[in-house]
Structures are given as structure tokens and as C-alpha cells.
Amino acid sequence: MSQTVSWPITMYSAVNSRGPLLVPGYKVSSPLALFFTVFIIIGAFFINNLFVGVVINAFQDEIDHMGKDFMLSNE
């Protein structure tokens, strides 16, 4: 779910569930829907920042290892 792929389907299945061996019921609002929404917002933000941080850190390591002008051509 933290990858935000088809998370609304999972949220609606969890919100509308009533228990084992029971038919799902339709609920308009539920505290569980708020949990899913907050989890997606915080989870996606955290994962995105973590990815960007790793990329920037790797780039800084390469600059330190190869020198400041390693991406410049002779031209």
C-alpha cells in the first residue's frame, strides 16, 4: 500500500468488511478510511524522501570519490 498502487480498492474492502463469513456492507464514513488516507499520505511522503535522499547521497559520494569536475567533458 505504501507504493500507492490500487490502495483505494484495499481501503474500500477494509472499510466495507463486517467480519468473517459476513457479506460486506456499504459504509460512507469510517475511522478506518481516515487511517488509510493518513497512512498513504505519510507513507508516500516518507518513501519518496527516502529515495531522493539515497540518490543525492550516492551522487555526493561519487563527487567526493572522482573529483569535483568528473561530469564535465573536455569541451
N, C-alpha and C positions, 0 to 999 in steps of 0.2 A: 504493500500500500504506500510506502514512503516513496516509491518511484512514480506515483500518481498515475498508474496505468489501471484504468477501469475501477477506480476507487468508488465512484458513486454506486455501482452495482453492488459492491460489497457492503456499502453503507446502508442501502435500501434493504438488502437481505437481512442485515443485523437488526435494523430498526423495526422491520415488519415481523420479525420472528416472535413467536409467543411461547415456544418451548418445544421439547422433543415430541414428535408424533402428533403435533397440532398444525392445523392449516394456518399459514401466515395471515395476519390481519393488517389492514392498511392504517398506518398512523401518520398524521400530518406533522406533528412535532414530538420530539423525544429528546431527553438529555443525551442519549447515545449519539444522535445526529450532531449535536454540538461537539461531543468528544471527537468524532471522526473528522469534522471540519477543522478543529483546532490541531489535531494530530497531523493532518495534511499540510496545513499552513506552516507549523513549526518544523515538521519533519522535512518538508521540501526545502525550506529555508536553510536548515542545518546541513542537509546533504549537499545542497548547491554551494554553500560557503565552504564546506569541507573540500569539495572537488576543486574549487577555484584556489583555495589555499595550498593544496598539494601541487597544482600546476605552477603557481607562482614560486613556491619553494624550490621545485625542481629547476625552474628557469634560473633562479638566483644561484643555485648550486653550480649549474653549468657556466654561468658567467664567472663565478669565482674560480672554477676549475680551468677553463680555457682562456681566460683573459677577458678584458672589458670589450674589446672590438672583434670578438670571434665571429659575429654575424655580418660584418662589413666585408664587401668584396674589394678588390684592388681598384676598381673604378671609383 
